[in-house]
Amino acid sequence: MGNSTEDGNAISSEAFNRATVTIIFFSLNILLSITASLGNTLILIALRKVTSLHSPTKLLFQCLAITDLGVGLISQPLYAIYNMFLINSNLKLSNIISILYYIIWALSICLCAVSLLTTTALSVDRLLALSLKLRYRHVVTLKRVRAVVFCFWLIPVLGIFMFLFWDTNIALATLSVSAMLCIVTSLLSYTTIFIKLRLHQATVHPTVQCNVHHGQPIGGGIPALNIAQFQKTVTSIALVQWALVICYIPFVILNAILLLNSVLANSEVFGLASNLVFSTLIFLNSSLNPFLYCWRIKEVGQAVKATIKQLYCNCLR
């Protein structure tokens, strides 16, 4: 009798802890959803006003903002609702919960994949801008980048179909390899850019001194102002990409731990709490990106401020 009472108390305590954790993260996810939606909407409006960015580069930034907006408007609210349903799970809700799970999973995979592919494309875009110089605008055209962006949305959709209708292991392996290739490509791009910039600075400085001594105007190479602006843009893109990677790494580690440790994997409270924490961290990336754009890209920050002022003035009328 005493044991059954203790078991009942343990079960009720576990249910209470589960409900408390879920409610806390439900509130946090709704807040982050609002932040991501408003922030990325402002970024999309601001990008339309920015003229300093090359059109193909701007399209890639817009694609990234759209994926973050999709997370804020769709994935994150659905994820919050899904976890609230789990608290009151019963036979009537089981079908709804299952449908929600697959919708959230498919959307998350799709949006995350497009984000990673887009940030990788931005790093390659900056490498091409540095390497091709005057030929860059003829090679990297808006039409070609549109075709690339279309492929970015097509690839994860095909991956989802592979997962659902073909072989789960092959689909997961394909997605994992693709993600690793994206990260390696970005690393190689940034490393090459860094080396090229160092070499450029090493060749420009002696030329500057020689021209100053001979009273000749400085010519050749990339102007110093353009190099400074280019370095700033590259740093901005790198920050956005590594913020994405940092936000995703804990979730990958969690899945690895749960696969290797059967005790933790069978702990319902630990599994729920960990999943909520790390899934929320992934969603946090969509709220973080607009702040990085405003902080690192001066023209975008100014356009966002102007948009907010305009909206505020319209509200006062």
Secondary structure, 3 states (H helix, E strand, C coil): CHHHHHHHHHHHHHHHHHHHHHHHHHHHHHHHHHHHHHHHHHHHHHHHHCCCCCHHHHHHHHHHHHHHHHHHHHHHHHHHHHHHHHHCCCHHHHHHHHHHHHHHHHHHHHHHHHHHHHHHHHHHHHHHHHHHHHHHHHHCCHHHHHHHHHHHHHHHHHHHHHHHHCCHHHHHHHHHHHHHHHHHHHHHHHHHHHHHHHHHHHHHHHHHHHHHHHCCCCCCCCCHHHHHHHHHHHHHHHHHHHHHHHHHHHHHHHHHHHHHCHHHHHCHHHHHHHHHHHHHHHHHHHHHHHHHHHHHCHHHHHHHHHHHHHHHHHHHC
